[in-house]
């Protein structure tokens, strides 16, 4: 995004008709800035908050298009796809029995629950908020939009929630071109035994719903950064 931002600044004219390629990834803001046509999505806040701490990122990403949860998806494709969230045991223990669901000893709760059993229904509505954010971005486009999904395949959010979003995009916009940039964790970078399963499940959705899949290895990208080439 840093490189794209610099390229967009080199266009000598702000008129869309003069340089249409400038507005493929950006849109003009009221204050004259170029805002990214982008949604930042994660089920835990640290990655997005870290990105927004960068001055360049803070200036091009709209806070209205940042969607964050609090609990993550436990490195599990199924929890990401089905919108399940982990409830910390200390949180559940402090919750009164009158508001606790009849779920026995289970600490995972479906996002389809209409009332927040543990006091935070907003956490379980991230998919609905993302869908609404996509709709708003599409409505701001002059023509039929195409989509680029950047996600990791190893964790529960990038693989599971990414699959759900990809599936929804194809259903809602059947004539649009959809490409994915999918990053799979290398063996040296793996921190969960579920990463291989998450990757296989997510890639099956990429094959079914995307028009193009650009596959990268996280380990190889890391080595490029370390070795500088």
VOPAGU-2260 file (C-alpha; in pm, 1 decimal, decimal comma):
REM VOPAGU-2260
SITE   aa  ch    i         X         Y         Z
SITE  UNK   A    0       0,0       0,0       0,0
SITE  UNK   A    1     295,1     233,0      57,5
SITE  UNK   A    2     408,8     179,2    -303,2
SITE  UNK   A    3      57,2     220,0    -441,9
SITE  UNK   A    4      15,2     539,1    -243,3
SITE  UNK   A    5     336,6     685,0    -382,7
SITE  UNK   A    6     238,0     590,8    -738,0
SITE  UNK   A    7     -99,7     759,6    -703,5
SITE  UNK   A    8      67,2    1082,7    -591,9
SITE  UNK   A    9     261,7    1103,2    -919,3
SITE  UNK   A   10     -53,8    1154,2   -1125,9
SITE  UNK   A   11     -39,8    1522,8   -1228,5
SITE  UNK   A   12    -417,1    1558,5   -1258,3
SITE  UNK   A   13    -678,8    1476,5    -993,5
SITE  UNK   A   14    -944,4    1424,3   -1260,0
SITE  UNK   A   15   -1072,8    1070,2   -1288,7
SITE  UNK   A   16   -1114,5    1101,4   -1664,4
SITE  UNK   A   17    -748,2    1196,9   -1710,7
SITE  UNK   A   18    -589,4     920,6   -1501,9
SITE  UNK   A   19    -844,2     645,8   -1430,6
SITE  UNK   A   20    -573,5     404,8   -1310,8
SITE  UNK   A   21    -513,7     634,5   -1013,2
SITE  UNK   A   22    -851,8     548,1    -871,0
SITE  UNK   A   23    -841,6     170,6    -910,5
SITE  UNK   A   24    -713,1     126,2    -557,2
SITE  UNK   A   25    -788,0     472,4    -417,6
SITE  UNK   A   26   -1074,4     718,7    -396,2
SITE  UNK   A   27   -1063,8    1095,1    -337,2
SITE  UNK   A   28   -1155,0    1210,5      11,8
SITE  UNK   A   29   -1324,9    1539,5      97,0
SITE  UNK   A   30   -1004,4    1680,1     245,3
SITE  UNK   A   31    -805,3    1601,0     -71,7
SITE  UNK   A   32    -638,9    1281,7      50,4
SITE  UNK   A   33    -641,9     956,4    -144,1
SITE  UNK   A   34    -817,0     689,5      61,7
SITE  UNK   A   35    -768,4     321,3      -8,8
SITE  UNK   A   36   -1061,8     130,1    -152,1
SITE  UNK   A   37    -996,6    -130,5     110,4
SITE  UNK   A   38   -1141,3    -304,6     413,2
SITE  UNK   A   39    -913,7    -418,0     695,6
SITE  UNK   A   40   -1062,3    -720,7     869,6
SITE  UNK   A   41    -938,4    -928,3    1161,2
SITE  UNK   A   42   -1100,6   -1100,9    1456,3
SITE  UNK   A   43    -841,9    -962,6    1696,6
SITE  UNK   A   44    -725,3    -600,9    1708,3
SITE  UNK   A   45    -345,1    -610,9    1734,1
SITE  UNK   A   46    -258,2    -648,6    1363,0
SITE  UNK   A   47    -488,6    -371,9    1239,8
SITE  UNK   A   48    -391,9    -142,9    1526,7
SITE  UNK   A   49     -26,2    -201,2    1441,0
SITE  UNK   A   50     -92,8    -113,7    1076,4
SITE  UNK   A   51    -277,4     203,4    1172,3
SITE  UNK   A   52      15,3     307,7    1392,1
SITE  UNK   A   53     213,0     368,8    1071,4
SITE  UNK   A   54     170,3     734,6     964,2
SITE  UNK   A   55     128,4     643,9     596,2
SITE  UNK   A   56    -126,2     372,9     669,5
SITE  UNK   A   57    -313,9     600,2     906,2
SITE  UNK   A   58    -354,1     857,8     630,2
SITE  UNK   A   59    -482,8     622,2     357,7
SITE  UNK   A   60    -702,0     376,0     550,8
SITE  UNK   A   61   -1045,0     489,6     661,9
SITE  UNK   A   62   -1130,4     396,3    1020,0
SITE  UNK   A   63   -1487,5     332,9     902,2
SITE  UNK   A   64   -1352,4      44,9     694,0
SITE  UNK   A   65   -1160,6    -126,0     975,5
SITE  UNK   A   66   -1341,5    -421,5    1130,3
SITE  UNK   A   67   -1189,7    -585,1    1436,8
SITE  UNK   A   68   -1296,7    -844,4    1688,9
SITE  UNK   A   69   -1144,4    -915,5    2027,0
SITE  UNK   A   70   -1116,8   -1290,6    2074,5
SITE  UNK   A   71    -970,5   -1432,8    1751,0
SITE  UNK   A   72   -1073,9   -1764,7    1598,0
SITE  UNK   A   73    -835,4   -2004,0    1769,6
SITE  UNK   A   74    -635,0   -2100,3    1456,2
SITE  UNK   A   75    -938,1   -2299,3    1343,7
SITE  UNK   A   76   -1089,0   -2272,8     994,6
SITE  UNK   A   77   -1429,7   -2394,1    1114,8
SITE  UNK   A   78   -1456,6   -2127,7    1384,2
SITE  UNK   A   79   -1362,3   -1858,3    1135,3
SITE  UNK   A   80   -1604,8   -1977,7     868,6
SITE  UNK   A   81   -1894,9   -2038,7    1106,3
SITE  UNK   A   82   -1822,3   -1720,7    1305,0
SITE  UNK   A   83   -1750,0   -1876,5    1639,9
SITE  UNK   A   84   -1551,1   -1688,0    1901,0
SITE  UNK   A   85   -1357,2   -1802,5    2203,7
SITE  UNK   A   86   -1475,0   -1676,4    2541,5
SITE  UNK   A   87   -1204,6   -1647,4    2802,5
SITE  UNK   A   88   -1270,1   -1859,4    3110,1
SITE  UNK   A   89   -1216,0   -1565,2    3344,4
SITE  UNK   A   90   -1477,6   -1367,6    3152,5
SITE  UNK   A   91   -1730,8   -1647,8    3160,7
SITE  UNK   A   92   -1668,5   -1706,8    3530,0
SITE  UNK   A   93   -1748,9   -1346,0    3614,0
SITE  UNK   A   94   -2071,0   -1349,9    3414,3
SITE  UNK   A   95   -2389,7   -1396,9    3613,1
SITE  UNK   A   96   -2570,6   -1725,2    3570,8
SITE  UNK   A   97   -2887,6   -1541,8    3467,0
SITE  UNK   A   98   -2724,3   -1424,0    3142,5
SITE  UNK   A   99   -2529,9   -1741,4    3068,4
SITE  UNK   A  100   -2666,5   -1966,6    2791,7
SITE  UNK   A  101   -2754,7   -2330,9    2847,9
SITE  UNK   A  102   -2437,1   -2450,4    2676,9
SITE  UNK   A  103   -2299,1   -2675,0    2949,6
SITE  UNK   A  104   -1922,6   -2647,7    2977,2
SITE  UNK   A  105   -1867,2   -2523,3    2621,9
SITE  UNK   A  106   -1670,1   -2200,4    2593,0
SITE  UNK   A  107   -1736,0   -2143,8    2220,0
SITE  UNK   A  108   -2051,8   -1964,2    2115,5
SITE  UNK   A  109   -2205,2   -1914,7    1773,2
SITE  UNK   A  110   -2224,8   -1566,2    1629,4
SITE  UNK   A  111   -2584,9   -1633,3    1533,1
SITE  UNK   A  112   -2684,9   -1576,6    1895,8
SITE  UNK   A  113   -2902,4   -1264,6    1894,6
SITE  UNK   A  114   -2830,4   -1161,7    2252,5
SITE  UNK   A  115   -2477,8   -1130,4    2385,5
SITE  UNK   A  116   -2449,4   -1419,4    2627,7
SITE  UNK   A  117   -2125,4   -1277,0    2758,5
SITE  UNK   A  118   -2211,3    -913,0    2717,4
SITE  UNK   A  119   -2056,4    -842,1    2376,4
SITE  UNK   A  120   -2285,0    -926,7    2085,2
SITE  UNK   A  121   -2081,1    -682,1    1871,8
SITE  UNK   A  122   -1795,6    -934,9    1867,2
SITE  UNK   A  123   -2016,7   -1188,3    1692,5
SITE  UNK   A  124   -2139,4    -952,3    1420,4
SITE  UNK   A  125   -1810,8    -891,9    1241,6
SITE  UNK   A  126   -1924,8   -1072,2     924,9
SITE  UNK   A  127   -2239,4    -859,9     904,0
SITE  UNK   A  128   -2031,8    -545,0     948,0
SITE  UNK   A  129   -1785,7    -654,0     678,7
SITE  UNK   A  130   -2065,9    -729,0     432,5
SITE  UNK   A  131   -2213,6    -385,5     498,1
SITE  UNK   A  132   -1870,5    -226,4     449,5
SITE  UNK   A  133   -1826,1    -402,6     114,7
SITE  UNK   A  134   -2169,2    -283,3       4,4
SITE  UNK   A  135   -2082,2      77,5      89,4
SITE  UNK   A  136   -1754,2      56,9    -103,3
SITE  UNK   A  137   -1932,7     -90,6    -406,0
SITE  UNK   A  138   -2194,4     184,4    -398,5
SITE  UNK   A  139   -1916,8     444,4    -418,4
SITE  UNK   A  140   -1783,0     294,0    -742,7
SITE  UNK   A  141   -1885,8     429,4   -1082,0
SITE  UNK   A  142   -1879,0      86,4   -1244,6
SITE  UNK   A  143   -1896,0    -281,0   -1160,2
SITE  UNK   A  144   -1619,8    -352,2    -910,0
SITE  UNK   A  145   -1361,5    -627,1    -909,2
SITE  UNK   A  146   -1217,2    -764,5    -587,2
SITE  UNK   A  147    -876,0    -856,6    -451,8
SITE  UNK   A  148    -868,6   -1057,7    -128,3
SITE  UNK   A  149    -542,2   -1059,2      66,8
SITE  UNK   A  150    -539,7   -1319,0     341,5
SITE  UNK   A  151    -331,7   -1577,5     522,0
SITE  UNK   A  152    -421,5   -1945,5     507,4
SITE  UNK   A  153    -278,9   -2066,0     836,9
SITE  UNK   A  154    -498,5   -1897,2    1098,5
SITE  UNK   A  155    -867,4   -1923,6    1167,4
SITE  UNK   A  156    -954,0   -1570,1    1056,5
SITE  UNK   A  157    -769,2   -1552,0     725,6
SITE  UNK   A  158    -865,4   -1902,4     622,4
SITE  UNK   A  159   -1214,7   -1947,0     766,1
SITE  UNK   A  160   -1353,3   -1594,0     763,9
SITE  UNK   A  161   -1168,3   -1533,0     436,5
SITE  UNK   A  162   -1345,2   -1832,8     281,9
SITE  UNK   A  163   -1680,2   -1704,3     402,6
SITE  UNK   A  164   -1617,9   -1357,7     256,9
SITE  UNK   A  165   -1494,2   -1503,6     -72,3
SITE  UNK   A  166   -1801,9   -1723,2     -99,4
SITE  UNK   A  167   -2027,0   -1426,5     -26,9
SITE  UNK   A  168   -1854,6   -1206,5    -284,5
SITE  UNK   A  169   -1908,2   -1463,5    -558,3
SITE  UNK   A  170   -2274,1   -1505,7    -464,8
SITE  UNK   A  171   -2343,4   -1132,3    -440,6
SITE  UNK   A  172   -2133,2   -1024,3    -741,8
SITE  UNK   A  173   -2134,9   -1320,6    -982,9
SITE  UNK   A  174   -2002,3   -1121,1   -1281,4
SITE  UNK   A  175   -1713,1    -953,2   -1100,0
SITE  UNK   A  176   -1352,9   -1068,0   -1125,6
SITE  UNK   A  177   -1222,5   -1196,5    -792,6
SITE  UNK   A  178    -854,6   -1260,8    -724,0
SITE  UNK   A  179    -688,5   -1369,6    -402,3
SITE  UNK   A  180    -339,4   -1318,8    -269,5
SITE  UNK   A  181    -309,8   -1614,4     -35,8
SITE  UNK   A  182     -14,9   -1659,8     198,9
SITE  UNK   A  183      53,4   -2008,9     330,7
SITE  UNK   A  184     277,3   -2060,6     634,2
SITE  UNK   A  185     601,0   -2249,5     571,6
SITE  UNK   A  186     703,5   -2537,2     794,3
SITE  UNK   A  187     956,5   -2323,9     979,2
SITE  UNK   A  188     698,0   -2052,3    1046,8
SITE  UNK   A  189     421,1   -2287,1    1162,4
SITE  UNK   A  190     296,3   -2239,4    1518,3
SITE  UNK   A  191     -17,4   -2457,6    1504,8
SITE  UNK   A  192     -79,0   -2817,3    1393,0
SITE  UNK   A  193    -402,6   -2695,5    1230,0
SITE  UNK   A  194    -231,4   -2467,7     979,7
SITE  UNK   A  195    -205,9   -2733,8     708,8
SITE  UNK   A  196    -573,7   -2824,4     745,9
SITE  UNK   A  197    -674,1   -2457,5     746,4
SITE  UNK   A  198    -477,4   -2402,9     425,3
SITE  UNK   A  199    -634,8   -2699,5     247,1
SITE  UNK   A  200    -986,6   -2595,2     346,8
SITE  UNK   A  201    -930,1   -2234,1     241,6
SITE  UNK   A  202    -765,7   -2325,4     -89,3
SITE  UNK   A  203   -1068,1   -2536,1    -180,4
SITE  UNK   A  204   -1281,5   -2222,2    -152,4
SITE  UNK   A  205   -1026,9   -2021,4    -351,9
SITE  UNK   A  206   -1042,0   -2281,0    -627,2
SITE  UNK   A  207   -1421,6   -2280,4    -627,3
SITE  UNK   A  208   -1492,4   -1907,0    -611,9
SITE  UNK   A  209   -1187,3   -1706,9    -723,6
SITE  UNK   A  210   -1091,9   -1630,9   -1083,3
SITE  UNK   A  211    -721,5   -1612,3    -995,2
SITE  UNK   A  212    -517,9   -1722,2    -694,8
SITE  UNK   A  213    -170,4   -1582,1    -625,4
SITE  UNK   A  214     -10,5   -1817,8    -375,8
SITE  UNK   A  215     287,2   -1716,0    -162,3
SITE  UNK   A  216     486,7   -1886,8     111,5
SITE  UNK   A  217     520,6   -1688,9     432,0
SITE  UNK   A  218     860,6   -1847,8     496,9
SITE  UNK   A  219     993,1   -1751,7     153,7
SITE  UNK   A  220     864,7   -1395,4     189,9
SITE  UNK   A  221    1037,4   -1376,9     528,4
SITE  UNK   A  222    1365,1   -1496,5     378,4
SITE  UNK   A  223    1339,4   -1234,3     102,8
SITE  UNK   A  224    1301,4    -961,3     363,2
SITE  UNK   A  225    1589,7   -1094,0     571,3
SITE  UNK   A  226    1826,0   -1152,8     279,2
SITE  UNK   A  227    1715,8    -847,9      83,1
SITE  UNK   A  228    1656,6   -1023,4    -246,5
